[in-house]
């Protein structure tokens, strides 16, 4: 493993030893390395914070620390390395040397960059495809008997689907936070334009996997659309509570998400289920591996979704 040792008793903590692996990695001769500081291989593209992190490592007398740094070889080519820095103690618990070992992670960093470019290209193509679908649908439905309401409903669903893809692309298609999904999908319904007081959100944030993200984006869009047309967002006093809580059954951990409308116009069970309700119950609920239940309280619709806790299927991470 490439390694150097420095002497903190001398000004600027100069390197006093470099092994052959370090010289092979960097392309320098040993006499060109000895006496240099740890920063001599940094260059224009190196993150300035890396220098500060390495300097901080020298101040930590009791633990080894590591940083991922972009370095420059003697010939000007670059490589990425994780540098591990730790103290060497002498008599009376004083630091007499620092050692630093380097792990070349250039291939991994290049693979990550290649993946990022591929995801950017995928995101670009998905957006173009959705735009083409919208244009085709608009032209196909224009002047047809289906009417403007159907066209608007279709475009709204397509927009919600597109926003779900946009959220996923920000996180390299690993998933998205539930709170951010709620915020983005409910934005057209006034979530952040001064009407945010009409929305109440409660629950620890959950990191959803891509399938859950897209399914919940569509569910929230359908619920928001219905509330704006007939429910709590169709008058001046109504508001919506969105709450989720963990639950447990005999075999797995679940989460119960409740959409509850309050102070809206009086509602009752519909004579027949609309497309939005059927979409949620028949298509989106299976995508969530969960159950959806609707109830019709005197002051508004209640929709409950019971699904596996994202942490139980690989969809949770700290926020």
MOHU-V702113 format. One line per field, one symbol per residue. psi: psi as a letter, one per 30 degrees, with the letter a starting at -180 (. if undefined). burial: # if it has 9 or more other C-alpha atoms within 8 Angstrom, else .. A space follows every 50 residues. Layout:
BEGIN
psi = ???
burial = ???
END
This chain:
BEGIN
psi = kkklkljfflkgilkfkkleeeeeefglleffekfllfgfglaefkkffe eeeeeeeffjffkkllljkjlklegflllkkkkkkllkkblghkjflkkk lkjjgeeeeeeeeeeeeeeeeeeeeeeeeeeeeeeeeeeefkglffleee eeeeeeeeeeeeeeeeeeeeghgfalkeeeeeeeefefggeghfgffgkk kkkkkkjkleeeeeeeeeeeeeeeeeeeefbfgfaffllkkjkkkklkaf flklkjkkjkkkgalkllklelkleeeeeeefeeeeefhakkkkljlegl kkkkkklkkeffgggklk.
burial = .#######....####.##.###..###....##.##....#...#...# #.##..##.....#.########.....###########.....###### ###.##..#......#..##..#...#..#...#..##..#.....#... #...####.##########.###.####..###.###.###...##.### .....#################.#####.######..#######.#.... ..#############.#.........#####.######.###...##.## ############..##...
END
